Amino acid sequence: MIAKTYTCSLLGIDAILVEVEVDLSSGFPGFATVGLPDNIVKESKDRVKAAIQNSGYPFPFERITVNLAPAALKKEGAGFDLPIAVGILAALGIVNADKAAKMIFCGELALDGRVKPVAGCLPMAIQARDSGYGDIILPAANAQEAAVLTEIGRQKTEDGSSVLSPPSSVLGPPSSLLSPQSPDQIHLWGRLSVIRPPFSVRPVNHLSEAVEFLNGRSDLPVVKTDLNSIWSAAAPDELDFEDVKGQEHAKRGLEVAAAGSHNVLMIGPPGSGKTMLAQRLSGILPPLSFDEALETSKIFSVAGMLNDSPLIVKRQFRSPHHSISDAGLVGGGHMPKPGEVSLAHNGVLFLDEFPEFRRNLLDLLRQPLEDGRVTIARAAIALTYPARFMLVGAMNPCPCGYSGDPVRPCVCPPRAVMKYRGRISGPILDRIDLHIEVPSVKYEQLRVEGESEKSAAVRERVLLARQIQLKRLPGEGVYSNSQMKPKHLKKFCQLDAAAQSILDRAVRQLGLSARAYHRILKVARTIADLEAAESIRSVDLLEAIQYRSLDRRLF
């Protein structure tokens, strides 16, 4: 007899629907799993057999063939245990096969029948809903993250109907997320999708609970999530710009970077406050929009790191050590997993001691910095992960750290200084918009009792600048100045004769590349937006040029 159940398999940060066919036939007893299963899926036969028997159900003394379709897709993970077990029980007639075929199952089985959590339940739930399934049965530990889809929030349209929408407290792009939509559509992941029938997330702790539910002898609770409470419960940033004494120039540079989502490299001696400034950058960035929060949460769900909250509602600050591997930074492995560049998606990737990272490792950042995604190719598969982040680097000006310091003399020979700075390739420097000088703080500044400007005040200016950028490019899919394409530069970064003369002279004297030229224009546009100026002024352009300090040192 053949029985069918359905589950999902991860492919990058998305999930693919998988049909689990179970066939019981006469012959020598055995258990074969086909359809490109990995070793973990192949080992599921022993877990499934023990779980079924220890739950009090008979295990067939026949030949069992499990087919995972589509057969050409590599299947990995222990999440296939529960759908295979339910399929075997359906083939035996122990559970209602028709009801089982209308649901999505995922979960790892312990030998005693307990259902254990698995990674990637959020994208699996999205796939289940988009495929038209009304219920997904999954481990209780994963229920809250999947339930995000069932309680997105509802708002009334003019005709009184109810439509799905994100919480009204959510800010940020795209602005259409916050406006009423037609009753049969929802804006999610930057596209319009038809709303399916009511979608329920049902958690199970044990295999027997799923069996009793499928046979109608008991009910499984439907898990719901209140997104507004998740947003309101998010802990506020404890790190504030007011904690940093002095460094007004560096603070201004980070404000410009936050307003336009520009990449930053801070150069200064040890103890000047580079790390303190970087750690406080997240506090002046705009809040995550609803679709940004969902996409970031998908990445953490696939990585198995969605633990404390069912939804990531704050911009991430990732700070890997310089000893990190290639796969750890950009992702990889036998079946590629997200790296730090993807975990920092929609947030900040901070690389302290920037030149201490291997040069070839830093060069791996070229594609994600340019395209906002990283593609990992293997012989059998190629996966693409989103990686749109703000790169923030911090470095000393020389090996000893005191080149150019007015108090402590530098002991490094010129050749050592050049070699140290040469660890950062020209193409990477080209992709960094702002080079910010962070000099040592004088003792008098440390003793000043007056309060510095708080992050909240800086954030207000950043939000106003971002709103200007959103209004300038409605429907373009570009949410900040750093994302502008050449056609946008031509339209919105026009220079008068005086400003053009300044830029021409800077390009010739510093030997800037075409990419650096365009990035100066983007930064100047951001500075103008902070002042609510209609066009780029000479003073805006001069400030943008002075943020290319490494270019001035090298040429």
C-alpha positions in Angstrom: 0.0 0.0 0.0 1.2 3.5 -0.8 0.6 6.5 1.5 1.7 10.2 1.0 2.7 12.9 3.3 4.3 16.3 2.6 7.2 18.2 4.1 9.7 20.9 3.0 13.4 20.8 2.3 15.6 23.9 2.6 17.2 25.5 -0.4 19.2 28.5 0.7 16.8 30.6 2.8 13.8 29.2 1.0 12.0 25.9 1.3 10.9 23.5 -1.4 7.8 21.3 -1.1 8.7 17.6 -0.8 6.3 14.7 -1.4 7.0 11.8 0.9 5.8 8.5 -0.6 5.8 5.4 1.5 5.3 2.0 -0.1 4.8 -1.3 1.9 5.4 -4.4 -0.2 5.9 -8.1 0.4 9.3 -9.5 0.3 12.4 -9.6 2.4 12.0 -6.9 5.2 14.0 -3.8 4.6 14.0 0.0 4.7 15.2 2.0 1.6 15.1 5.7 1.3 15.5 7.2 -2.3 15.4 10.7 -3.7 19.0 12.0 -3.0 18.9 11.7 0.8 22.0 12.7 2.8 23.4 10.6 5.6 21.1 12.2 8.2 18.0 11.3 6.2 19.3 7.8 5.5 19.8 7.3 9.3 16.2 8.3 9.9 15.0 4.7 9.3 16.5 3.7 12.7 15.0 6.7 14.5 11.6 6.2 12.9 11.5 2.5 13.7 12.4 3.0 17.4 10.0 6.0 17.7 7.0 4.1 16.3 7.6 1.0 18.4 8.3 2.9 21.6 5.1 4.9 21.0 3.1 1.8 21.1 2.4 1.3 17.4 3.3 -1.8 15.3 6.2 -1.5 12.8 5.6 -3.3 9.5 7.6 -6.5 8.9 7.6 -5.8 5.2 9.8 -4.1 2.6 9.5 -0.3 3.1 10.4 2.1 0.3 10.4 5.8 1.0 10.6 8.2 -2.0 11.4 11.8 -1.5 10.2 13.8 -4.6 11.5 15.8 -6.4 14.2 13.2 -6.7 16.7 15.6 -8.3 16.8 17.8 -5.1 19.3 16.9 -2.4 17.5 16.3 0.9 19.2 17.0 4.2 18.4 17.3 7.9 16.4 15.3 10.5 13.2 17.1 9.7 12.0 14.2 7.5 11.6 11.9 10.5 8.1 12.9 11.4 6.6 12.9 7.9 8.2 9.5 7.2 6.8 8.1 10.4 3.3 9.4 9.7 3.6 8.0 6.2 4.4 4.5 7.5 1.5 4.6 9.9 -0.8 5.9 7.2 0.3 3.0 4.9 -0.6 0.6 7.8 -4.0 2.2 8.2 -3.3 3.4 11.7 -3.8 7.0 10.8 -6.2 8.8 8.4 -4.2 8.8 5.2 -6.5 11.4 3.5 -6.2 13.9 6.3 -2.4 13.3 6.6 -2.0 14.1 2.9 -3.5 17.6 3.4 -0.9 18.8 5.9 2.7 19.6 6.1 4.9 17.8 8.7 8.4 18.4 9.9 10.4 17.4 12.9 13.1 15.2 14.3 12.1 12.1 16.2 13.8 10.9 19.4 13.9 7.1 20.0 11.1 7.4 22.5 8.8 9.2 20.1 9.5 12.8 21.3 9.5 15.4 18.5 12.7 17.5 18.6 13.2 21.0 17.0 14.8 21.5 13.6 16.3 24.4 11.7 14.4 26.4 9.1 10.8 26.1 10.2 10.0 29.7 9.3 10.7 29.3 5.5 9.0 25.9 5.7 5.9 27.6 7.1 6.0 30.2 4.4 6.2 27.5 1.7 3.4 25.6 3.3 1.1 28.6 3.4 2.0 29.7 -0.2 1.4 26.2 -1.4 -2.2 26.3 -0.1 -1.9 24.0 2.9 -4.0 25.0 5.9 -2.0 23.3 8.6 1.6 22.6 9.4 2.5 20.2 12.2 6.0 20.8 13.7 7.9 20.6 16.9 6.6 22.7 19.8 10.0 24.4 20.1 9.6 25.8 16.6 6.0 26.8 16.8 6.4 30.4 17.7 8.6 31.3 14.7 6.2 29.7 12.3 3.2 31.3 13.9 4.5 34.7 12.8 2.7 34.1 9.6 -0.7 33.5 11.2 -0.8 36.7 13.2 0.8 39.2 10.9 -1.9 41.7 12.1 -5.1 42.9 10.5 -6.3 46.3 9.5 -9.7 47.5 8.2 -10.2 48.8 4.7 -12.8 51.4 3.8 -15.3 48.7 2.9 -14.9 47.1 6.3 -13.0 44.0 5.2 -10.0 42.8 7.0 -6.6 42.5 5.3 -3.2 41.2 6.5 -0.6 43.9 7.3 2.4 44.4 9.5 2.1 46.1 12.9 1.5 49.8 12.6 4.6 50.5 14.7 6.9 49.2 12.0 8.8 51.8 10.1 11.1 51.7 7.1 10.9 50.6 3.5 8.9 49.7 1.6 6.3 52.3 2.6 3.5 50.4 0.8 3.7 47.9 3.7 1.9 50.4 5.9 -1.0 51.3 3.6 -4.2 49.3 3.2 -4.2 46.8 0.4 -6.9 45.0 -1.5 -8.6 42.3 0.5 -7.2 39.4 -1.6 -3.5 40.5 -1.5 -0.7 40.8 0.9 2.7 42.5 0.4 5.4 40.2 1.6 9.1 39.8 0.5 8.6 42.7 -1.9 5.9 40.9 -4.0 2.2 40.6 -3.9 0.9 37.1 -3.0 -2.7 35.8 -2.9 -3.9 35.2 0.6 -4.5 31.5 1.1 -7.2 29.8 3.3 -6.7 30.2 7.1 -3.2 28.9 8.0 -2.7 27.1 11.3 0.5 26.2 13.1 0.0 23.1 15.3 2.8 22.0 17.7 3.5 18.5 18.8 5.7 17.1 21.5 5.3 13.5 20.8 4.5 11.3 17.7 1.4 9.9 19.5 -0.1 13.5 19.6 0.1 13.7 15.8 -1.5 10.3 15.4 -4.4 11.1 17.8 -5.0 14.4 16.0 -5.0 12.8 12.6 -7.5 10.2 13.8 -9.8 12.9 15.3 -9.5 11.6 18.8 -7.9 14.8 20.1 -7.1 18.3 19.0 -3.8 20.1 18.7 -3.6 23.7 19.9 -3.2 26.5 17.3 -0.3 28.7 18.1 -0.6 32.4 17.6 1.9 35.2 17.9 1.3 38.9 18.7 3.8 40.8 16.6 3.1 44.1 18.2 4.1 42.7 21.6 7.3 41.3 20.0 8.2 44.7 18.7 7.3 46.4 22.0 9.2 43.8 24.0 12.5 44.3 22.1 15.1 45.6 24.5 16.2 49.2 23.7 19.8 49.9 22.8 21.9 50.4 26.0 24.9 51.7 24.1 24.6 55.4 23.4 26.7 57.9 21.5 26.7 60.1 24.6 29.1 57.6 26.2 31.8 58.5 23.7 33.8 61.6 24.8 35.1 63.8 22.0 35.4 62.3 18.5 32.8 64.7 17.0 34.3 64.3 13.6 33.9 60.5 13.8 30.4 60.8 15.1 29.5 63.0 12.2 31.0 60.5 9.8 28.9 57.7 11.3 25.8 59.8 11.1 26.4 60.3 7.4 27.1 56.6 7.0 23.8 55.7 8.8 21.8 58.2 6.8 22.8 56.7 3.5 23.7 53.1 4.5 27.4 53.7 3.5 30.3 51.5 4.3 32.9 52.9 6.8 36.5 52.4 7.7 37.8 54.1 10.8 41.5 54.7 11.2 43.1 55.7 14.5 45.5 54.7 17.3 44.7 52.1 20.0 42.2 53.3 22.6 40.8 56.1 20.5 37.2 54.8 20.6 36.8 53.0 17.2 35.1 50.0 18.7 32.9 52.0 21.0 31.7 54.1 18.0 31.0 51.0 15.9 29.0 49.3 18.6 26.8 52.3 18.9 26.1 52.6 15.2 23.0 50.2 15.3 21.4 52.7 17.7 21.1 55.4 15.1 20.0 53.2 12.2 16.3 53.2 11.1 14.2 50.4 12.6 13.7 47.3 10.6 10.7 47.3 8.3 8.4 44.3 8.5 9.7 42.6 5.3 13.3 43.2 6.4 12.5 41.6 9.8 11.0 38.5 8.1 13.9 38.1 5.7 16.4 38.4 8.5 14.5 36.0 10.6 14.5 33.5 7.7 18.3 33.6 7.6 18.5 33.0 11.4 15.9 30.2 11.2 17.9 28.4 8.5 21.1 28.8 10.5 19.3 27.4 13.6 19.9 30.6 15.6 16.3 31.9 16.0 16.1 31.1 19.7 15.2 34.1 21.9 12.5 35.6 19.8 10.3 34.2 17.0 11.2 37.3 14.9 14.3 39.4 14.5 13.1 42.9 15.1 16.4 44.7 15.6 19.2 45.3 13.2 22.0 42.8 13.8 25.5 43.8 14.8 27.9 41.0 13.9 31.6 41.2 14.9 33.6 38.1 13.8 37.2 37.5 14.9 39.9 38.0 12.3 40.7 34.2 12.5 37.4 33.4 10.9 37.4 30.9 8.0 36.2 31.6 4.5 33.0 29.6 5.0 32.4 31.3 8.4 32.5 34.7 6.7 30.6 34.3 3.5 29.0 30.9 4.1 29.7 27.4 2.8 30.1 23.8 3.8 29.1 20.5 2.2 25.5 21.8 2.1 26.2 25.6 2.2 24.9 27.5 5.3 24.7 31.3 5.8 27.9 33.0 6.9 28.5 36.2 8.9 27.8 38.4 5.8 24.3 36.9 5.6 23.7 37.0 9.4 24.5 40.7 9.2 21.9 41.2 6.4 20.0 44.5 7.0 22.4 45.2 9.8 26.1 45.9 10.5 29.2 43.8 9.9 32.0 45.1 12.1 35.5 43.9 11.3 37.8 45.1 14.0 41.6 45.1 13.3 40.7 45.2 9.6 44.2 44.5 8.2 44.6 41.4 10.4 42.0 39.6 8.3 43.6 37.7 5.5 43.7 39.7 2.3 42.0 36.9 0.3 39.3 36.7 3.0 38.6 40.5 2.7 38.4 40.1 -1.1 35.6 37.7 -0.7 33.5 40.7 0.4 33.6 42.2 -3.1 30.5 40.5 -4.4 28.2 41.0 -1.4 29.3 44.6 -1.1 28.5 45.3 -4.7 25.4 43.0 -5.2 23.9 42.6 -1.8 24.0 38.8 -2.0 26.5 36.0 -2.0 26.4 33.0 -4.2 28.0 29.7 -3.1 28.5 27.2 -5.9 29.2 23.5 -5.4 29.3 20.6 -7.8 25.7 19.6 -7.1 24.1 22.9 -6.2 24.5 26.7 -6.2 22.8 28.7 -3.4 22.3 32.4 -3.1 22.0 34.1 0.3 21.1 37.8 0.8 23.9 39.9 2.2 23.0 43.5 2.2 24.9 45.0 5.2 26.8 48.0 6.3 30.5 47.2 6.5 32.3 48.9 9.3 36.0 48.4 9.6 38.5 49.6 12.2 42.2 49.7 11.9 45.4 51.2 13.3 47.3 53.5 11.0 50.5 51.3 11.3 51.7 48.1 13.0 52.6 50.0 16.3 49.4 52.0 16.0 50.8 55.5 16.5 51.6 56.8 13.0 50.6 60.5 12.9 49.9 60.6 16.7 50.9 64.0 18.2 51.9 62.5 21.5 53.4 59.0 21.0 56.0 58.6 18.2 55.6 55.9 15.6 58.5 53.3 15.7 57.5 51.6 12.4 59.8 52.0 9.3 58.0 53.4 6.2 58.3 50.0 4.5 56.4 48.3 7.4 53.7 50.9 7.3 53.2 50.5 3.6 53.1 46.7 3.9 50.6 46.9 6.8 48.2 49.1 4.8 48.8 47.0 1.7 47.0 44.1 3.3 43.8 45.9 2.3 43.4 45.7 -1.5 42.5 48.6 -3.7 39.2 47.0 -4.8 38.0 46.7 -1.2 39.0 50.3 -0.4 37.1 51.4 -3.5 33.9 49.8 -2.0 34.2 51.7 1.3 32.5 55.1 1.1 33.9 56.8 4.1 37.4 56.7 5.6 37.1 58.3 9.0 40.1 59.6 11.1 39.7 58.7 14.8 42.5 60.5 16.6 43.4 59.8 20.2 41.3 61.6 22.8 42.9 64.3 24.9 42.7 64.0 28.7 40.8 67.3 28.9 38.0 65.9 26.8 37.7 62.8 29.0 37.2 65.0 32.1 34.5 67.1 30.5 31.3 66.7 32.6 28.8 68.0 30.0 26.7 65.5 28.2 27.3 64.6 24.6 24.6 64.3 22.0 22.4 61.2 22.5 21.9 58.6 19.9 18.1 59.4 19.8 18.8 62.9 18.5 21.2 61.6 15.8 18.7 58.9 14.9 16.0 61.5 14.3 18.1 63.2 11.7 19.0 59.9 10.1 15.3 59.0 9.8 14.4 62.3 8.2 17.2 61.8 5.6 16.0 58.2 4.9 12.4 59.5 4.4 13.7 62.0 1.8 15.5 59.1 0.0 12.4 57.0 0.0 10.2 59.7 -1.4 12.8 60.4 -4.1 12.7 56.8 -5.5 9.2 55.4 -5.0 8.8 51.9 -6.4 12.4 51.8 -7.6 13.5 49.1 -5.1 16.2 51.4 -3.9 15.9 52.5 -0.2 19.1 54.4 0.5 21.6 56.5 -1.4 24.2 53.7 -1.2 22.0 51.6 -3.5 21.6 54.2 -6.2 22.4 53.0 -9.7 24.2 55.2 -12.4 20.8 56.3 -13.8 19.9 57.6 -10.3 23.3 59.4 -10.0 22.7 61.1 -13.3 19.2 62.3 -12.3 19.7 63.2 -8.6 23.4 64.0 -8.2 23.7 66.9 -10.6 26.6 69.4 -9.8 26.9 73.0 -10.6 30.1 74.4 -12.3 31.9 75.1 -9.0 31.2 71.7 -7.5 32.1 69.9 -10.7 35.4 71.7 -10.7 36.1 70.6 -7.2 35.4 67.0 -7.9 37.4 67.0 -11.1 40.4 68.3 -9.3 40.0 65.7 -6.5 39.7 62.8 -8.9 42.9 63.8 -10.7 45.0 64.6 -7.7 43.9 61.4 -5.7 43.8 59.1 -8.7 40.3 57.9 -7.8 38.6 55.1 -9.8 35.2 55.5 -11.4 33.7 53.5 -8.5 35.2 55.9 -6.0 33.9 58.9 -8.0 30.4 57.5 -7.9 30.7 56.8 -4.2 31.7 60.4 -3.5 28.6 61.5 -5.3 26.4 59.2 -3.2 28.0 60.4 0.1 27.6 64.0 -1.0 23.9 63.3 -1.8 23.4 61.9 1.7 25.1 64.9 3.3 22.7 67.2 1.3 19.8 65.1 2.5 20.8 65.5 6.1 20.5 69.3 5.5 17.3 68.8 3.5 19.0 70.5 0.5 17.4 70.1 -2.9 20.8 69.8 -4.7 24.4 68.9 -3.9 26.3 72.0 -2.8 30.0 72.6 -2.9 30.3 72.3 0.9 28.5 68.8 0.7 31.0 67.7 -1.9 34.0 68.9 0.0 32.9 67.0 3.1 32.4 63.9 1.1 35.9 64.2 -0.4 37.6 64.6 2.9 36.2 61.3 4.0 38.6 59.6 1.5 41.6 59.9 3.9 43.3 56.7 2.8 43.3 57.9 -0.8 45.0 61.1 0.4 47.6 59.1 2.2 48.4 56.7 -0.6 48.7 59.2 -3.4 
